[in-house]
């Protein structure tokens, strides 16, 4: 398998003035960026071509259409938008779009499974937007993002036990590696290019 034939666009959620979920002095934008960097590094070690929507904390705000447009311009095969959850709960879930292809479902299942097994956290399963959320997730909509697009939510910022895990640089590295390994497992199921 030549992983160098594949391009993955990695989108650390939020950034800049858009901090995402927060708990005290801890912000989703920072955790998501760190996890995303580990995802990038792990994928690069396999030879996958990667690009990130941001590699630092940005000034201002990165809009959802800018993220999709950058992925489309890169010619990504896979788009992964990395987030942390909030709203009371624990564990991981991975979002896909209602209108997504069967490949996207397989990708989401693969990444979600690796996150659960590698991190030893609760499985909140693969979810579909807008049906399970009631709102469209712009970057997951195949009308906006050409790549197979998923959005993993890694633990809950507002759950004490989950936040304690997210504070650990080792945990964030393992989360990034799990996302990457899930992507690689998915690529391994694809017909040869």
N, C-alpha and C positions, 0 to 999 in steps of 0.2 A: 504494500500500500504506500503510495506516494502522497503523504500529507501536504506536500508543498503545492499540490494542485488545488487546495482549498483555501478560501479566504474567510476569516471570521472577524466581524466588526464587534468590538466590545464597548458597551455603553455604560460607564459608571453613572448611576442615576443621580439626578439633581446637580448641584454645583453652584458655586458663587453665592448670590443672594438667595438662591433656592436651596435651603439646607435640607429639605426633606423632613423626615421624622426626627424628633430630638428628645433627649432625656438629659436634663441638666446641661452639662457642657459637652455632651456627646451628640454628634450629628450624623445622620444617615449618609450625607454626601461624602464624609470622610471615610467611613467604614466601607461604603460601596467602592470608592476609588481604590482603597488598599486591596480589597478582594479582587477587583478587576485587574490590577497590576499583576497579581499572582496568576490569574487566569491567563493573561497575555504571556507571561514568562513561561508557563507550563506548555501552552500551545506552541510557542516558538521553539521549545526544546524538541518537539515532535517534527518541526519543520513547517508548521502551518503558518501562512501569511496572516498577520493581524494588523488591525488599525483600531485606535481608540478615539472615542468622541472627545475625550479630554484626558490629559495625563497629569494634570495638576488641578488644584482648586482654581476656578476661573473667576474673573470679575464679571459682574452682571449676571446674566442668565442664559443658559443654553436651551433653546426652544426645541420641542419635540420634532418639528418639521426639519430643523437643522440636523438633528441626529439621523433621521431617516434619509435625508438628502445626502449626507456624508457617507452613509453606508451604501446607498445606491451608486454614488460616484466611485466608490472603492470597488464596486462589483462584488460585494460580499455574497457568499453562499449562505452564511449563517450570521444572524444578528442576535446578540445576547445583551439584554439590558439588566444590569445587576442592581438589586435594591435590598433594603431591609424593611421589614413590615412594622406596622403599628395597629393599634385598635384592640389590644387584649387578645392574647393567644400565645402559642409557643410552636416552634418547629419551622419547617420549610414548606413552601408551596411554589409551583412554577406555573406561570400563566402563558396561555397561547390564545389565538384569536378563534372565534367561532367559525370563520370562513377559511381557516388555515388548512393546508394540505395534510395528508396522512403522514408525510415526512416530518412536518412540524410536531405532530402528536408524538411520533417516535422520538424525536429530538428532546422534547419536553420530558417525556417519561424517562429517557436515559439520564438526563441531567438531574432530574428530581431524585431518581433512585440512587445515583452516586452521592448526592448531598446527604441523603438520609443515612445510607450505609457507612459512608466515610466519616461523617460527623457524629453519628449516634444520636440523632435528634428526631423529634416527632415528625411524622409524615402527614402533611396536610394535602398532599396529592396534587395532580395537575388540574388546573382550573381554566375555564374558558371565559373570555371577555368578548362581548359585553354581557352574555347571558347570566353568568354567576356574580357579576359585579354591578350590573345595571348601567355601566358606562363603557364606552369604547376606549381601549388603550391604543392611542394613536400609533405608536411605534410597532405594535403587533399586527396592525391591520394590513393585509396584503395589498390593499389599494395604495398604501403609503410606503411600505418597506418591501423591496423586491426579494430580499433574502428570507430564508426560513427563520422566523423571529420568535424568540421566547423571552420571558421575564421571570427569573428566579427571585423570590423574596426569601432572604436568608435571615431567619429568626426575627424576633419582635423587639424593637427598641424600648417599648414601654412595659416589658416583662422583665423583672429583676434578674431571674436566672439566665434568660437569653442575653440580656445586656452584658452580664458578667462574662459570658462566652465571647461576645463580640469585642469586648475590650482586649482580648488576648490576641497578640500579633500572630501567635502560632495557630490559633483557631481560624483567623482570617486567611492565613496562607493555606491552611487545609481546605477551607471553603473554596478558595480560588482554584486550587488543584482539583477539587471534586468537580467543579463546573467544567474545567478543561477536560478532565478524564471522561466525563459524561459526553462531551462533544466528540471526543475521539472514539468512544464506544459506538456512538451513532454513525460517524463516518465509516467505521468498519463494516456497517450493515449495508452501505450503499453499493450499487453496482459500480464496477470499475470505470474510471474515466479514460 
